[in-house]
Amino acid sequence: MEHRTIGELMTRKVVSVGLETPFKEIAQTLADHAVSAVPVLDSLGRPAGVVSEADLLRKAADRSDLSGRTPLPHLEAWEKARAEGRTAGELMSAPAVCAHPDWTVVEAARLMEVQHLKRLPVVDEADVLLGIVSRSDLLRVFLRKDRAIREEITREVLGRTARLGAAGVTAEVDRGQVALHGTVTDALLIPVLVRMCASVDGVVSVSQDLKPTPAADDRTVRIGEGRTKESRTPS
């Protein structure tokens, strides 16, 4: 099936800073480009980490509140060290967790979920920055038209499994929600079809009212296929 890759979805014009970029310049870069984080690149153009608004805000939170209205947050030793940082290299979250352009949406989404990330720098084989992909970029697959989703399911899922017993199945798609109708020759094929349809880019959910065809009676006797019954005459 034709899964869209991260290379197709990523933003190629990436705003970045260097390891020695000072605090105020980072803040100005975020404000100028209306972004919440930027990759921090080493001298070879490789992401060493990511510096975000949260990293900068940690410095403000670590200062005393003369009004006394809010308590001083408890910061771990590593957080205090980062809060005292003056450059991107000292403030950034490191190491950078990166993706590759040939990854699928599923691979990138799973990594973001496990690592609790909002974005992934995308790098080539030499770890040089190519682009960046965000959660909103991944959600673009759900903007696919229903017609395109139905055509892919009909061609790639039902078409390829027809010879396995899914020739009597049709698919309807409404706002990304797939409904399978018809009959299959084996009930074990039903969950397989559901999983395959769910893996198509842009599918929100899959429902089905598929039914297996009645099993053929192996004891049926066929007449007229060149077979004759022996007849015995009484002695």
BELHULIN-V767137 format. One line per field, one symbol per residue. phi: phi as a letter, one per 40 degrees, with the letter a starting at -180 (. if undefined). burial: b if it has 24 or more other ideal C-beta (glycine too) atoms within 12 Angstrom, else e. A space follows every 10 residues. Layout:
# BELHULIN-V767137
phi: ???
burial: ???
This chain:
# BELHULIN-V767137
phi: .ccccccccc cccbcabccc ccdcccdccc ccbfbbaacb bccbgbccab bbdccccdcc ccccbccgcb ccccbcdccc cccccbbdcc cccbcccbbb ccccdccccc cccccfbbab cbbcccgccb aabbdccccc cccccdcccc cccccccccc bdcchbccbb bbbbfgccbc bhbbcacccc cccccccccc dgccabbabc bccdcccccc ccbgbgbbcc bbccc
burial: bebbbbbbbb beebbbbbbe bebeebbebb eeeebbbbbb bbeeebbbbb bbbebbbbbe eeeeeeeeee eeeeeeeeee ebbebebbbb bbbbebbbbb bebbbebbbe bbeeeebbbb bbbeeeeebb bbbbbebbee bbebebeebb ebbbebbbee beeeebeebb bbbeebebbb ebebbeeebb ebbbebbbbb bbbeebebeb eeeeeeeeee eeeeeeeeee eeeee
